[in-house]
């Protein structure tokens, strides 16, 4: 490679531009991150920081406080108490909390809403497994043998799992 080719590939200082918004948002990051951690939450950045600061937030510990409480703690990172917080529901159980800092500077904090865990009684699961075994006995062994074998394996694995949880 010649000196001229190398020189053509490099950029001079005049080609380097700074996005003031990105620098501003970057300066907020340590305080926001620590405030979230203190609440049992973890934050991740998403996006370019060109117009706003897109943040993904997720509960990180068993002691994580509710989402809105965490958002209000993040709001306390700013000296201006007049920062508005709005909520916008999004697809896939996602909620976006927007903190309007000033003018057209804002944070979008995205949280996937926690869904309640489905509850099922062990006795109901045992009944379901027994019904599955009963159905298996009705199948002709020549028909759908792979599906029947797979279903039987799943039922046996579930039964073994339940039995392992019952033992002290």
N, C-alpha and C positions, 0 to 999 in steps of 0.2 A: 504494500500500500504506500502510495507516495504521500509526501507532506501535504500536497494540494488536496488530495482526496480526504485525508484525515481532517484537515482544516475545514472542508466543506461539510463534514459530518458533525462538527462541534457547534455549539451555540454560544454566543457571547452573552454577557450579562444583560444586554438590552432585550434579549429574547425571553428572559425569565420574567414572568408577570406574577403578581401576588393577588390572590383573591382575598380581599379584606374580610369578607363574610367568613370564609373558611378559617382565617386566623382568629377572628373573634370567637367563633364557635369552638375552636380548638382550645382557647383559653378557658372556656367553661368546663371542659371535660373532666379534669381532676376533681373538682368540687362536686359535680353531678354524680360521678362514679362513686365517690366516697359516701355521699348522702344515700345513694341507693344501697350500697353494701351495708351501711349501718342499719338499714331497714330489712336486710335479708334478701335483697334483690341484686341481680347482675344486669349490667347494661352492655349493649353492643351497638356500634355505629353502623349505619346503613345509608348509602347515598354519597353524593359528591360534596355536600356542604356548600354548594354554590348558591342556593337560595334559602334553605332552611337546614335544620339539624335533625335528621331522621335517626331516631333511637329505638332499638328493640330492647324491651325490658322483660325479664323473666324472674319468677321467684326462685331463689337459689338455696334457701335453707328452710328447715321445718318451721322456723320462727318468723318467716317472712310475713310482714304486715299486709293488710289488704291493699290492692292496687291504688285506690284513690288516696289512701293515707300516704303511700309512698310518693305519689305525684305531688301531694301538698308539701311533703318534706323537700322534694326537689325544688319546688317553688321558693322555699326559704333560702335557697342558694343565692337569690337575688335580693338586693337591698330595696328594690321597688316593690312594695306590697300590693301595688295595683295591677299586677300581672294577671291577665284573664286566663282562665283554664276552661276549655271547652272539650266536650266528648263527642266523638263521631263513630257510630258503629260501622264496621266494615265486614266484608265477607269472611267466612271461616272463623267465626267467633272472635274476631279481632276488634279491639277498641283502640281508637287513636285519641290520645289526650294531647291537645294543642295548648302550649303555653305561649301566649303572645307577649314577647319580651318588650319590644317597642317598635314603632313604625312597622316595617315589614320583616322584622327579625323574629323568628319563632322556632320553637322546638316541637316536633311531632314525635310523641312517645307511643310506640305501638306495643300493645299487650294482647296476647291471646288469652281470652277469658278462660278461667279454670272451669271445667265441666265437673259436675258432681260424679263421683265414682258410682257406677251401677252396683247395687247391692243385690245379692242373691243368697238365700239360705242354703246351707250345705245339704239339707234334706231335699230341697228342690233340685239341686244339681244331681244328687244321687238318683232321684226319681227320673230325671231327664236321661241319665246314663243308662238306667235300667230299661227305659223305653227304647233307647237306641239299640241295646242288645236284643230286645224283643223283636224289633223291626228287622234286625240282621237275620234272625232265624227264619223269617218269612221269605228271604231272597233265595232264588234258585242259584245254586253254586256256579252254574255255567254262565249266568248273566252278570255283567258288570263286576267281574271278580276284582279288578284293581280298585274300583271305588269302594267295594264292600271291605276289602282288606284294609284300605286306608282308613275308612270310617271305624272299623273295629280297633285299629291301632290307636286312633285318637281317643276312643272311649276307654280303652285300657289305660292309656296314659293319664287321662283325667281321673279315673278311678284310683290309680296308684298315687296321684298327687293328693287327692282328698284323704286317702288312708294315711299318707305320710304326715299330713297336718293334724290328724286326730291323735296320733301317738305322742306321748309326752317326751 
